[in-house]
Amino acid sequence: MRKPVIGITCNTLLAEGTVLPGMIRAFANTDYIDAVTKAEGIPILLPPVANPALISEQVAAVDGLIMSGGPDVDPQLYGEEPLEKLGCVNHVRDEYELLVVKAAAQLKKPILGICRGVQIINVAYGGTLYQDISQIEGTSIKHFQEVTQRDALWHTVTIKPASTLASIIGEDNILVNSFHHQALKTAAPGFNITAYSKDGVIEAIELAGDHFVLGVQWHPEMIAKKYPAMLALFRALVKQASL
């Protein structure tokens, strides 16, 4: 039996200091590839393309999707003007990934969103974001960790007990890593908020019903080798992709 194929959305990078400077490259960090492989899926990188028909074909060609981390989401996509603390945005990637999420919804392909990935899923389905966590009253945790070890855990997340996420992780309180300054503001219609940090930042959402769409604000791919609970997220995606 063929292993499920998991498409990983790519970021883009303007190459400098290389043999061909100025070239735009599509890439994904190898942590995503390693996590899918360890979860017994077949990782495939999905570079951004502009043709909607081709995007639909990309999504149709895979069994499941990972919406990967990356730059900020353009606030105009959820009806806001850019504020001072907004970081770098990538319009090509924004437009591409919105269409990926919509194609996946039509084809009922399972999706795991990671960091930016949960944010773009939320926006694609009609939710909004905080352009910077400083906009959230009462936040006190440093959500962009600064440590020498990439796989270090950073802060606590509390998971709703009756959620899909809790059934995957197997615990109600976990430690996660954290590399973000944006956050979810309003969850999109049809989504349940299933995890929070101790200072109230939304850490996970999942789509109600039988279509597996789950997003987390941390980076499980970076810690999946070390922590089985994080690898379980990728195993759950692979399982759903095999159905």
N, C-alpha and C positions, 0 to 999 in steps of 0.2 A: 504493500500500500504506500502510495506517495506521501511524503511528508508535506504539511501545509506550507505554502509560499507566503511569506510575510513581507509586504512592501513597506519600506522605510522612506519617508519623505526626506528630501535632501535640502541642505542649505546651499547658498551660493557664496563664492568668495572671489574677489578680484586679486589675482595672483601678482605679487610683486617680488623683486629680487630673484627671479627665476630666469631660465633660458628664454622664455616667452612672456615677459612682463605685460600686464594689461589684459591677459586672458581671464575670462570668467570661468570658474570651476564649480561643478556641483559635487557635493560631498556629504557624507554622514560620518560622525565619530564612530570608531570601531567598537566602542562599548555597546552600541545598539546591535551591531552585527554579532558580537560575541554572546550577548544575552539571548538573542533569537536562536542562535546555534545551540547554546546550552539548553534551551527549552525545547529542542528537537524540531525547530522550524527551519525553513530554508529562507535566508535573508536575501532580499532583492532591493536595490536602491532605486528610488523613483525620482528622477531629476525633474525640476519644474519645466513644463511646456505650456505654451499659450493657447493651443488649439483645444477647445472643450471636448471635441470628439475624441481626440487622442487621450485626454485625461480620463474620459470614461473607459477607453480601452485599457489604459494602465490599471485602473481600479478593477476592471473585469478580469484582468490577467492574474491577479493575486487573490489569495484566500482570506487575508486579513491585513490590517494596516497599522503602522505606528506613525502617529503624527509627532515628529521629533521636536526637540528643543531648538531655540534660536533667538533671533532678535525680537523686538517689540512688535506688537500688532498695531497697524495704523488706526488711531482712534476715530477717524472719519468713517470707518466701517461700522461703528456702533453709535454714530451720531454726535460725536464730540470733536471739538477743536483741539489741536495739539497743545499740551501744557509744557511748562518749563522743564520738568523732570523726565519727559518722554525721552527714551533712548533711540538708537538707530532703528529704522524700519526698512523693510524690504518689500516694496510694492509687488514685485514679480512673484515673490513667494506667497504673499498674502492672497493675491488673486488666484494663484494656482491651488493653494491648499483649501480655500473656500470651496472651489469646484471639486476637489478631491473628497471633502466631507460630504458634499451634496450628492456626488455620484455613489459614494459608499452607502448613503442613506437609501438611495433608490435600489441599489443592488443588495442591501442588507448584509454588507460586509462588516465583520467585527472590527472595532477600532480601539486602540489603546493610545491615549493622548498623554504626552509627557511634557511638563513645564509649559513652554509656548504652545505645545500640542493641545493641552486642555483649554488654553485660552482661545485658540483659533476654533476649536470645536464649539466652545460656548458662543463665540461671536457668530459662527456659521448658522447656529440654530436660533439666534435672536437674543443672546445675552449680552452683557456689557462687562467692561473691565475698569479697574482702577489703573490709571496710567503710571502711578507710583504708589507704593504702600503707605507713604507719608500722608496720602489723602484719607486713610482709614483712621478714624478717631480711636484712640486707645491702644494702638499697636505699640508693642514694646520689644518684640523679638527682632534680632538681626536676621533677616531672611536671605541675605546673600553672604554665605559663610566665607571666611578667609582662613583656610587651614592648608598645611603643606600636603596632607594626604587627601587625594580626591575621593576616596571611599570612606571618609570619616563621617559619622553620624553627627547631627547638629541640634535638632530640636524635636519636641514631642508632637505627635499628631494623634488626635482622638477620633476614632472611627465609629460611625453609627452602627450599632450591633446587628440590626436586621438588614444590612446592605449586602450587595454582591461583593463589594470590596472587603468587608469583614469576613465573608465566607472564603475569600481567596487568601487573605493574609492570616486569618486564624487568631487574630488578637484585636482588642479594642483600643489599646494604646501602644504606639510604636515610636521608635526614633527614626528620623529620616534625615537625609542631607537636604540642602536648600541653596539654590542658585538663581534667585529671581528677585525683581523689584516691582514687577507688575503683579496684579492679582485679580481674581474674579470679583465683580461687584454684584450684579444680579445674575442668577443662574437662568439659563435659557428655558423657555417653556418646555415642559416634558421631562426636565432633568431634576433629579434629587441631589441635594448637597449631602455628601456622605462622610466628610471628614473636615475637621478644623484644626488649626494650630491653637495653642493655649491663649494667644492674644486675639483670636477670632478671625484670622485669615482663612478663607476657604481653601482647603487642601485637596479636595476630590469631589467630583460629580459623576453621576452615572445616569444614563437614559432609562426611564421607566419602560417596562414592556420586555419583549423578547429579542430586541435587537441589541446586541452587546456593544455599547459605546461607553467607555469608562476612561476618565482622565484624572491624572494626579499631578500635583504641582511640584513634586520633588523629582529627582532623577534616579529611578530604580535601576536603570541600566548601568550606572556607575558602581553600584554596590551589590549587584546581583550575584557576582562570584563569591562574595563574602557572606551574604545574608540570604538564606533560603526563602524567607518571606518576600523578598524583593524579586527573586527569580520566579516565584509563584505567579506574579503578575504576567510575566511573559508566557509561562506555561498555560495560564488561563486563556490568553489570547490565542495561542496555538491550538488549544483544545476547541475553542469556539470556531476557529478557522477550519477545523477538520470536520465539522458537523455538516 
